[in-house]
């Protein structure tokens, strides 16, 4: 006979392990996105677009980071109106990670290149 307490302990342990993997994917995504944004000039390169598209389609990465990656992928001198609206949703979402919100704010204010303040924040993420 299995103990209900043992089942609960195993469930909590499994959730903890899974959340660690999810956090690792989000941390990796944040660093990759910050690495692209910190030196971005007008639009991402073909290689950067491949990286950003992969992040945006990775189910293991949080939705906020996937949205930010897609917005950066789509930048042509500035974020699109649709992507700015999506970034506003990330910024307003209480469940979104602070780094995702910070990246979203940088994307919204991006104009040909990140500002000096944005570059400093991005460097801190790397």
N, C-alpha and C positions, 0 to 999 in steps of 0.2 A: 504494500500500500504506500502510495506516495504522500508525502507531507505537503499540505497546502503552503506552509511556510517555505519549504524548499523550492516549490514551484515559483513562488513570488521572488525569492532570492535569485533564482536562475533567470527569470524574466528581466529583473532589474539589471543583472550583469550583462545579459544579451543586449538590452537597450543601450547600456553604457558603452559597450564595444562598438555598436553600430553608430552611435552618435559621434564617437571619436573618429571613425572613418569619414563621416559626413563633415565634421569640423576640419579634417585634414584636406578634403576636397575644396571646401570653401576657402581655407587659408591659401592653398595652392592657386585657386582661381583669383583671389584678391591680389596675390603677388604678381601673377601673370598679367592681369588687367592693369595694375599699377605700373608694371614694367613697360607696357605698351604706351600708356598715357603719358608717362613722365617725359618721354622724348618725342611725342607725337607732334607732327607738324602738318597741319591741314587734313590729313587722312592716313589711316593705317596702310602699311605695305601689304603686298600680297601674302607674304609669310605671316605677318601679324594677323591678317584676316582669317587665315586658316586656324591659327591658335584660338582666336576669339570665337570663331564659329564652333570649334570643338567644345569650348567651355559652354557656350550657349545651348548646346545640344546634349550636354552631359547630365543625365538624370540624377547622378550622385551629387551634383552641385546644387546648392540652394537656388530657389527661383529668383531671388533678388540678384544674386551674382550672375545668373544666366541672363537676366534682363539687362544688366549693366554691360556684360560682354557683348550682347547683340547691339546695344546702343553704340558702343565704341566701334564695333565692326562697321556700323552704318555711317559713322561720322564722315562728312564731306565739308570741311572747314568749320562746321558746327553740327550739333546733334539735330536730327529731324524733329519736327513738331510732335510726331507720334512718340518718338523715343523720349523727348522731354516730358511728355505726359506720363509715360511709363516710369521715368525716373522720379517724378513727383509722387507717384504711388509708392515707390520703394522708400523714399524719404519719409513719407507719412506713415509707413507700416511699422507698428510697434514690434512686430516679430522679426523684422529684418535686422541683420547684424550691423553693428556700428560701422564697420569697414565698408559694407555694401552701401550704406547711406552716404558715407563720405565720398565714395567713388561716384555715386549717383549725383551728388551735388557738384562734383568736379565736371561731370559730363554735361550737366545743365548749363554751367557757366563757360564751357569750352568755346573759344572763339579763335580759330586758326592754330592755337597752341594753349597749353595750360598756363595759368597765371603763375607768378613767382610763389604765391602762397600755396597754390595747388601742387606745384612741383615739390615744395618742401613736405607737404603732407604725403605725396606719392613716394618720395624718397624714404620717409619713415615707415612705409608699408613694405618696402623691399628688404 
